[in-house]
Structures are given as C-alpha cells and as structure tokens.
Amino acid sequence: MAKQKSFEELLDLKYGVPGTPKRNAFEEKELLYSISEMIKQARKDAGMTQEVLATKLGTKKSYISRLENGKCDVQLSTLYRIFEEGLGKKITITVD
C-alpha cells in the first residue's frame, strides 16, 4: 500500500507539475472536455437534440456536435447563450 500514488502524483509523473507547459496543456484539454460533457448532458436532460438546440441558438447542428465532442474552443459569450438561452440553465463562474 505504501507504493500507491495519489491521482495528483500520477498527473505530476505523466504531465509534470502544475505550471509546466505539458501540465498546462493537459489541464486545458481536461477543462474543454468537462465543458463539452456539461453541454451534452444539459442538452440531453432538457430532452433536446443537437439540431433543436442549434435552431434555438441560430447556429448549425455541426457546431453543437463539435462543441460536445471537444473539437473546438467555446467563447464565454457562446457558453452563456447555450446554457442560459438555449437550455434555460443558470451559469456561474468561480475563480479559485
């Protein structure tokens, strides 16, 4: 048991300590993935298809698909529109 490593230690070994370029890149990708999963789950919880959400927002289904698959960056203003206008959710931002 003494040889077991915490998740944080494993991240340090694989991607470097926080603040290093490799770790920063990993954390950016992780954040993008988390946001894409939140969008996808909120859309499904609302009982909407990608096409319905896209129509509601005045965009294309392919854009919603790319967002949900983490294939493109999302601006804060777009994130706001997706959750607040498209899905009727409240968005809150916390900075630690």
C-alpha positions in Angstrom: 0.0 0.0 0.0 2.9 2.4 0.7 3.8 2.4 -3.0 0.4 3.5 -4.2 0.3 7.0 -5.6 -2.4 9.6 -5.5 -4.1 10.8 -8.6 -2.2 14.1 -8.3 1.1 12.3 -8.0 0.3 10.3 -11.2 -0.5 13.5 -13.0 2.8 15.0 -11.9 4.6 12.0 -13.2 2.9 11.9 -16.6 2.4 15.6 -17.3 4.7 17.4 -14.9 3.9 19.6 -12.0 1.3 22.4 -12.2 2.6 25.4 -14.1 4.7 23.4 -16.6 3.8 23.7 -20.3 2.9 20.0 -20.6 0.7 20.1 -17.5 -1.0 23.3 -18.6 -1.8 21.8 -22.0 -3.3 18.7 -20.3 -5.4 20.9 -17.9 -6.7 23.0 -20.8 -7.8 19.8 -22.6 -9.4 18.5 -19.4 -11.4 21.7 -19.0 -12.6 21.7 -22.6 -13.7 18.0 -22.1 -15.5 18.9 -18.9 -17.4 21.8 -20.5 -18.3 19.7 -23.6 -19.7 17.0 -21.3 -21.7 19.6 -19.3 -23.2 20.9 -22.6 -24.1 17.4 -23.8 -25.6 16.3 -20.5 -27.6 19.5 -20.1 -29.0 19.2 -23.6 -30.0 15.6 -23.0 -31.5 16.4 -19.7 -33.6 19.1 -21.5 -34.8 16.4 -23.9 -33.3 18.3 -26.9 -31.5 17.1 -29.9 -28.4 18.9 -31.2 -30.5 20.1 -34.1 -33.2 21.6 -31.8 -30.6 23.3 -29.7 -28.8 24.7 -32.8 -32.0 26.1 -34.2 -32.8 27.7 -30.9 -29.4 29.4 -30.8 -29.4 30.3 -34.5 -26.4 28.1 -35.3 -25.8 24.7 -37.1 -26.1 21.2 -35.7 -22.5 20.6 -36.7 -21.3 23.4 -34.4 -23.1 21.9 -31.4 -21.6 18.5 -32.3 -18.1 19.9 -32.4 -18.6 21.6 -29.1 -20.0 18.5 -27.5 -17.0 16.5 -28.8 -14.5 19.0 -27.6 -13.3 19.7 -31.2 -13.5 23.5 -30.9 -13.0 26.2 -28.3 -16.0 27.9 -26.9 -16.2 31.6 -26.1 -17.7 32.6 -22.8 -20.4 34.5 -24.5 -21.3 31.4 -26.5 -21.3 29.2 -23.4 -23.7 31.7 -21.8 -26.0 31.6 -24.8 -26.0 27.8 -24.8 -26.8 27.3 -21.2 -29.0 30.4 -20.4 -30.8 31.0 -23.6 -30.7 27.5 -25.2 -31.1 25.3 -22.2 -32.7 27.5 -19.6 -29.9 27.0 -17.1 -28.1 29.5 -14.9 -24.3 29.8 -15.4 -22.0 30.6 -12.5 -18.2 31.1 -12.7 -15.9 30.6 -9.8 -12.3 31.5 -9.8 -10.0 29.9 -7.1 
